Amino acid sequence: MGKSSERRPIAARGSGWARASSAALARSRVTPNQISVLSIFFAAVGAAMLAWVPSTAGLLLCAACVQLRLLCNLLDGMVAMEGGKQTPTGALYNEFPDRIADSLLIVSLGYAAGLPWLGWLGALLAALTAYVRVSGGSLGLAQDFRGPMAKQHRMAVITLACLLAVAERHSTGTAWVLPAAAWIIAIGSLLTCVTRTRAIAAQLRGNT
């Protein structure tokens, strides 16, 4: 991850465990870019568990992998910025692995829900939220990380859906949670595109 004055606000960044972990990684031979790529690995494992292992274990492992993916997203920036390991290609590694990881998990959610088209739509809309954010930055504005369905919100929905699907399976035996989560991510991502676009337009009008 490269040097940037615009970072996604993450409350955990100031916690003691996060600082200690990033400091340890900064002292090691591990690079921020390697941590970013590792997030794709965890997302791929989680996606495989969700789409191809329709069991309680698969759902729980997916939830764990989503959190490990987010941990990588937290630590890569901290190692780069606070650890002084910025690289010229860091900005690319900060964005591209996120788009891949998002797509893997959201598409797999669609397949697990029995609605593949909705998974692909959700992944497309999730990528579009990032495109809108980066477009604002290319126009000289501060990048807008607002929701209602930013990356951390999408991952929270998938994590919660996996846990609730386990409870649903062992209580009612129904299968409503995963389809509901896929719809929430798709609709929420669309709304996020709208809110970010409106905010960019308002700032541009205010600058004229």
C-alpha positions in Angstrom: 0.0 0.0 0.0 1.4 3.4 -0.9 1.3 6.8 0.8 -2.1 8.4 0.9 -3.7 11.1 2.9 -7.1 9.5 2.3 -7.7 6.4 4.2 -10.9 4.5 5.0 -11.9 5.4 8.6 -11.5 2.2 10.7 -12.0 2.3 14.5 -9.8 -0.8 15.1 -6.8 1.0 13.7 -6.2 2.7 17.1 -6.6 -0.4 19.1 -3.6 -1.9 21.0 -3.7 -5.3 19.3 -3.8 -3.7 15.8 -0.8 -1.5 16.7 1.1 -4.4 18.1 0.4 -6.6 15.1 1.3 -4.0 12.6 4.5 -3.1 14.4 5.5 -6.8 14.4 4.8 -7.1 10.7 6.7 -3.9 10.0 9.8 -5.4 11.7 9.4 -8.6 9.6 10.2 -9.2 5.9 6.5 -9.1 5.1 5.4 -6.3 2.8 2.1 -4.4 2.7 1.5 -5.6 -0.8 1.9 -9.3 0.3 -0.7 -8.7 3.0 -3.0 -7.2 0.5 -2.7 -10.2 -1.8 -3.2 -12.5 1.2 -6.7 -11.0 1.5 -7.6 -12.5 -1.8 -6.5 -16.0 -0.6 -8.8 -15.7 2.5 -11.7 -14.4 0.3 -11.2 -17.3 -2.1 -11.3 -19.9 0.6 -14.3 -18.2 2.2 -16.1 -18.1 -1.2 -15.4 -21.8 -1.8 -16.7 -22.7 1.6 -19.8 -20.7 1.1 -20.7 -21.8 -2.5 -19.4 -25.4 -2.5 -19.5 -26.7 1.1 -23.2 -26.3 2.0 -22.8 -27.2 5.6 -22.5 -25.7 9.0 -18.7 -26.0 8.9 -18.6 -24.3 5.5 -20.7 -21.3 6.7 -18.6 -20.9 9.9 -15.4 -21.1 7.9 -16.6 -18.5 5.5 -17.5 -16.1 8.3 -14.0 -16.6 9.7 -12.3 -16.0 6.3 -14.3 -12.8 5.8 -12.9 -11.5 9.1 -9.4 -12.6 8.1 -9.8 -10.8 4.8 -10.8 -7.6 6.7 -7.8 -8.1 9.1 -5.5 -8.1 6.0 -7.2 -4.9 4.8 -6.6 -3.3 8.2 -2.9 -4.3 8.6 -1.7 -3.7 5.1 -2.3 0.0 5.4 -1.0 0.2 8.9 2.2 -1.6 8.0 2.6 0.7 5.0 1.9 4.0 6.7 2.8 3.6 10.4 5.5 1.1 9.6 7.1 3.2 6.9 6.9 0.5 4.2 5.1 2.5 1.4 5.8 1.3 -2.1 5.3 3.0 -5.6 2.8 0.2 -6.4 1.0 0.4 -3.1 -2.0 2.3 -4.4 -2.7 -0.5 -6.9 -2.4 -3.2 -4.3 -4.7 -1.2 -2.0 -7.5 -1.2 -4.6 -7.3 -4.2 -6.9 -7.2 -7.0 -4.3 -10.3 -5.5 -2.6 -12.2 -5.6 -5.9 -11.2 -9.3 -6.4 -12.0 -10.3 -2.8 -15.4 -8.5 -2.9 -16.4 -10.2 -6.1 -15.4 -13.7 -5.0 -17.4 -13.4 -1.8 -20.5 -11.7 -3.2 -20.8 -13.9 -6.2 -20.4 -17.0 -4.0 -23.2 -15.7 -1.8 -25.5 -15.5 -4.8 -24.7 -19.1 -5.7 -25.2 -20.3 -2.1 -28.5 -18.4 -2.0 -29.6 -20.2 -5.2 -29.6 -16.8 -7.1 -26.4 -16.7 -9.1 -27.5 -13.7 -11.1 -28.1 -11.7 -7.9 -24.6 -12.5 -6.7 -23.1 -11.2 -10.0 -25.3 -8.1 -9.8 -24.2 -7.5 -6.3 -20.5 -7.9 -7.2 -21.0 -5.4 -10.1 -22.7 -2.9 -7.9 -20.1 -3.3 -5.2 -17.3 -2.6 -7.7 -19.2 0.4 -8.9 -19.3 1.9 -5.4 -15.5 1.9 -5.5 -15.5 3.3 -9.0 -17.6 6.2 -7.9 -15.4 6.8 -4.8 -12.2 6.8 -6.9 -13.8 9.0 -9.5 -14.5 11.7 -6.9 -10.8 11.5 -6.0 -9.8 11.9 -9.6 -11.8 15.1 -9.7 -9.7 16.6 -6.8 -12.3 15.8 -4.1 -11.7 13.8 -0.9 -12.6 10.1 -1.5 -16.1 9.4 -0.1 -16.3 6.2 2.0 -19.9 6.6 3.1 -22.5 3.8 3.0 -25.1 2.6 3.5 -23.2 -0.4 2.0 -19.5 0.3 1.9 -17.0 -2.5 2.0 -17.1 -3.1 5.8 -20.9 -3.1 5.7 -20.9 -5.7 2.9 -18.5 -8.0 4.7 -20.6 -7.5 7.9 -23.7 -8.6 6.1 -22.0 -11.7 4.7 -20.5 -12.6 8.1 -23.8 -12.2 9.9 -25.7 -14.0 7.2 -23.4 -17.1 7.6 -23.9 -17.2 11.3 -27.7 -16.6 11.0 -27.9 -19.3 8.3 -26.4 -21.8 10.7 -29.0 -20.9 13.3 -31.7 -21.0 10.7 -30.6 -24.4 9.5 -30.7 -25.9 13.0 -33.9 -24.2 14.1 -36.5 -23.8 11.4 -34.8 -25.7 8.6 -35.6 -22.9 6.1 -33.2 -21.1 3.8 -34.2 -17.4 3.7 -31.2 -15.8 5.3 -28.7 -16.1 2.4 -31.1 -14.8 -0.3 -32.0 -11.9 2.0 -28.3 -11.1 2.5 -27.7 -11.1 -1.3 -30.6 -8.7 -1.9 -29.4 -6.4 1.0 -25.9 -6.2 -0.5 -27.2 -5.5 -4.1 -29.8 -2.9 -3.1 -27.5 -1.3 -0.5 -24.6 -1.1 -3.0 -26.9 0.6 -5.5 -28.0 3.1 -2.9 -24.3 3.7 -2.0 -23.6 4.5 -5.6 -26.4 7.0 -5.6 -25.4 8.7 -2.3 -21.8 9.0 -3.3 -22.6 10.3 -6.8 -25.0 12.9 -5.3 -22.3 14.0 -2.8 -19.7 14.4 -5.6 -22.2 16.4 -7.7 -23.0 18.7 -4.7 -19.3 19.3 -4.1 -18.6 20.1 -7.7 -21.5 22.5 -7.9 -20.3 24.1 -4.7 -16.8 24.6 -6.2 -18.0 26.5 -9.2 
